[in-house]
Amino acid sequence: MASASSSSRNWAYDVFPSFSGEDVRVTFLSHFLKELDRKLIISFKDNEIERSQSLDPELKQAIRTSRIAVVVFSEKYPSSSWCLDELLEIVRCKKESGQLVIPVFYGLDPSHVRKQTGKFGEAFTKTCQTKTEDETKLWRESLIEVANVLGYHSQNWHNEAKMIEAIANDVLVKLNLTPSKDFEDFVGMEDHIAKMSVLLQLEFEEVRMVGIWGTSGIGKTSIARVLYSRLSHRFQGSVFIDKAFVSRSMDIYNSANPDDYNMKLHLLESFLSEILDKKDVRINHLGVIEERLKHQKVLIFIDDLDDQLVLDTLVGQSHWFGCGSRIIVITKDKHFLKAHGIDYIYEVCLPYNDLALEMFCRFAFKQNSPPDGLMELASEIALRAGNLPLGLKVLGSYLRGWDKEDWINLLPSLRDTLNGKIDRTLRLSYDGLNNKKEKAIFRHISCLFNGEKVNDIKLLLAGSDLDVTTGLKALVDKSLVHVRENIVEMHSLLQDMGKEIVRAQSNEPGEREFVVDSKDICDLLEEDTGTKKVLGISLDMDEIEELLIHKNAFKGMRNLFFLKIYNGKVWEEKKKMKWYIPEGLDYFPPTLRLLRLDGYPLRYMPSNFRPENLVKLQMSDSKLEKLWDGVHGSG
């Protein structure tokens, strides 16, 4: 019952420290509170309040709303009836509400507390002289009960700093705030958390917006994910918004011809459903955020969505949210934060050489340092990877499992290949994939399917000889993709590398398997230079002024499986898309499995189109009135 009550209560503080200020305030306690702050653990701070003969109601409330009480027993602890009354309240909360208690025996033996002996006992006896027998009995029972709890004995520690760190980590475990195993190899995470805690100022009641800023691949999202897992339990509602979240929110509208206003409403509905933990939230105007959340203490993360309208729509004003709310925006564009008035910004910097080496070793060897004989090589590789966490992760994953002789034999070629440029570092892991099929799946994802659902990718590639299940597992093992909530995510640096690999297939875009550059696509479709080698085309209409299509543009591409012409800016004001399709266009390849044509300007599909292989069709904002006669398609 105590455990259930503990987990379900809304605690105001993580830790209530009970102590004798005369003994430990400027020594143990000051360092302990600083360590708690570093770890984003919220502790009650009495700010040296004047203590009278009885507990202040505010102090009682603080005890009752703290998840854990850390009782610091020192020689002078029982000199204060205030401390002993605190202890009574703590024991009462332990029994009634499941409060956890951690005793710290500072400069004395636990038996002195348990039996009230030594200088501790002398101080206790002196305090009890003016008290009744019943009061003394209650104090004595509470001392015995807490002293019998397994705690920390300072005389068993040669280093007080290590003891303080151990106690703080114990608190983290008891609060279930230990980092997710997804990030266990991210060396230096606690330093990032400590620096963020200074900006977040969680004990303040103001609503605060904070930015996390840094280059691609440096670990911004990893930091944000750990922060989210550590902090979300402290808020009445929380949500982590990234591109995958927006994609899931918009899926239902992809073929429904919505306008921008309706899409914003739908995203707000998804946003509120998540943060309020309610299904099927329905709203009818954009000002509903303030109505629903102005009395809610909420935590909001917005990751890598550098669109001012997203921020304006979801977190436009601080007063929309309840006291103590925190909004964290993650971006590689510092101006984006400044434009929204976010002045508290944490810059994520590259790790120092020793941390970079440790990070690399965690991925390469599953330990903090290299095996004997590999220190020089591992140090050189980490340095040549530019100390960038993404490069260290990908390269370490690629080299994992190699024995010492292989590492030594590899050294000359690594020195030739790794010249400090991250793209060449990442390329090693692609080249090290087991077979051509795994490489093909990587290229498909980088050019077409980043951010897509696993099941959709399997359906779209079902007609090929590619084993998506096995291939994805290999890519995940090599840290080339990540699968979260059934969504395949590839880092932008790896995606750029994949596109560059495809560009290198030929100087002629029509001779490549995928065409993804807007100028190349415009030339290809206008000049009718596509060949049977083209498997997919992906064009963001926001990158061009107009699109002219030759009437025979698709006849040469008889192996075209994937055609995406889309408007990438979901939230910014859309410029009118200018399509120019000749009347004579009467052919789309029957091989097509994915067809997305946002803003398609005609009322009908080409008359000779036979979509017997079609799996996925999206026609947002199109003028289409009729697809085709009869039943076609495979999905």
PyMOL commands that set and color helices and strands:
alter all, ss='L'
color gray80, all
select helices_A, chain A and resi 2-8+21-38+57-64+77-79+81-97+110-115+118-128+133-147+154-156+160-174+181-183+189-200+220-234+243-253+260-276+288-293+308-315+318-320+334-339+353-364+375-384+389-399+404-417+422-431+436-449+454-460+468-477+492-503+509-511+518-527+541-543
alter helices_A, ss='H'
color red, helices_A
select strands_A, chain A and resi 13-18+66-73+100-105+152-153+208-213+237-241+298-303+326-331+344-347+482-484+487-489+514-515+536-540+547-548+562-566+579-580+594-597+616-618
alter strands_A, ss='S'
color yellow, strands_A
deselect
rebuild
show_as cartoon
